[in-house]
């Protein structure tokens, strides 16, 4: 069996483990909800896909951001190989077997790439 065929089998197996659904988009201009006052980014070119969300390690890391201390909580999100997200795109978990993940908003910081990988693995941080 060729390495390409093996990778395709691995991709099918990886997708079976993707039991959550996420929406990936580019953050557009800021919008303000006139009723609630909530400020959000417009979603540009949203794509909904299956995904698998896991913590990136077991502890959050303290990070300095100017005068404020920020807790950076990392996640690894696996999406099908055919999906091609970009660094700094946003990802929102829409459905998950773990209800605490639903609504989680993440920003893609790094993307693992390779010839014979079984899924796109996105290193993400939580954003408001």
C-alpha positions in Angstrom: 0.0 0.0 0.0 1.4 3.4 -0.9 2.0 6.1 1.7 -0.8 8.2 0.1 -3.3 5.4 0.4 -2.2 4.9 4.0 -2.7 8.6 4.7 -6.2 8.5 3.2 -7.1 5.6 5.5 -5.7 7.5 8.4 -7.7 10.6 7.5 -10.9 8.6 7.4 -10.2 7.2 10.9 -9.3 10.7 12.2 -12.6 12.1 10.9 -14.5 9.4 12.8 -13.1 10.9 16.0 -14.3 14.4 15.1 -17.5 14.4 17.1 -17.8 18.2 17.5 -18.8 20.9 14.9 -17.1 24.2 14.6 -17.4 27.3 12.5 -14.2 28.8 11.1 -14.2 32.4 9.9 -12.1 35.5 9.4 -12.9 38.3 11.9 -14.2 41.3 10.1 -15.1 44.8 11.2 -16.4 45.4 14.7 -20.2 45.5 15.1 -22.2 46.8 18.0 -25.6 45.3 18.9 -27.7 48.3 19.6 -30.0 46.5 22.0 -27.4 44.8 24.2 -24.3 47.0 23.6 -22.3 43.8 22.9 -19.4 44.4 20.5 -18.5 41.5 18.1 -16.6 41.0 14.9 -18.5 40.4 11.7 -17.8 36.9 10.4 -16.2 36.8 6.9 -16.3 33.6 4.8 -17.6 31.2 7.5 -17.1 27.5 7.0 -18.8 24.9 9.2 -17.0 21.6 9.6 -16.6 18.6 12.0 -13.8 18.9 14.5 -12.1 17.4 17.6 -11.2 19.8 20.4 -8.6 18.9 23.0 -6.7 20.9 25.6 -3.1 21.6 24.7 -1.6 20.4 27.9 -3.1 20.4 31.3 -2.4 23.9 32.6 -3.0 27.4 31.4 0.0 29.7 31.1 0.4 33.2 32.6 1.2 35.8 30.0 1.9 39.5 30.4 -0.1 41.8 28.1 0.9 45.4 28.8 -0.1 46.1 32.4 -2.6 43.2 32.6 -1.9 39.6 33.4 -3.7 37.2 31.0 -4.2 33.5 31.3 -3.6 31.9 27.9 -5.5 28.7 27.7 -4.5 26.6 24.7 -6.4 24.0 22.6 -5.6 21.7 19.8 -8.4 21.5 17.3 -8.3 18.9 14.6 -10.3 19.5 11.4 -10.5 17.4 8.2 -7.4 17.5 6.0 -9.4 19.1 3.2 -10.1 22.2 5.3 -7.5 24.9 4.9 -7.8 27.5 7.7 -5.4 30.4 8.2 -3.5 31.7 11.2 -5.5 34.4 13.1 -8.8 33.1 11.8 -11.5 32.5 14.5 -13.1 29.2 15.4 -16.3 28.8 17.4 -17.4 25.4 18.7 -21.1 24.9 17.7 -21.8 21.4 19.0 -19.8 19.0 21.1 -20.4 15.9 23.3 -18.9 18.1 26.1 -21.5 20.9 26.6 -18.8 23.1 28.3 -17.1 23.5 24.9 -20.2 24.8 23.0 -19.8 28.5 22.3 -16.1 28.4 23.0 -14.4 31.0 20.8 -10.8 30.4 19.7 -8.2 32.1 17.5 -5.9 30.0 15.3 -2.2 30.7 16.2 -0.4 27.9 14.4 -1.3 25.2 11.9 0.6 21.8 11.8 1.2 20.9 8.1 2.7 17.8 6.4 2.5 15.6 3.4 0.9 12.5 5.0 -0.9 14.0 8.0 -4.3 12.6 8.9 -5.9 15.9 10.0 -5.2 19.6 10.2 -4.2 20.3 13.7 -4.8 23.9 14.8 -3.0 25.3 17.9 -5.5 27.8 19.3 -6.0 30.2 22.2 -9.3 31.2 23.8 -10.6 34.7 22.8 -13.5 36.8 24.0 
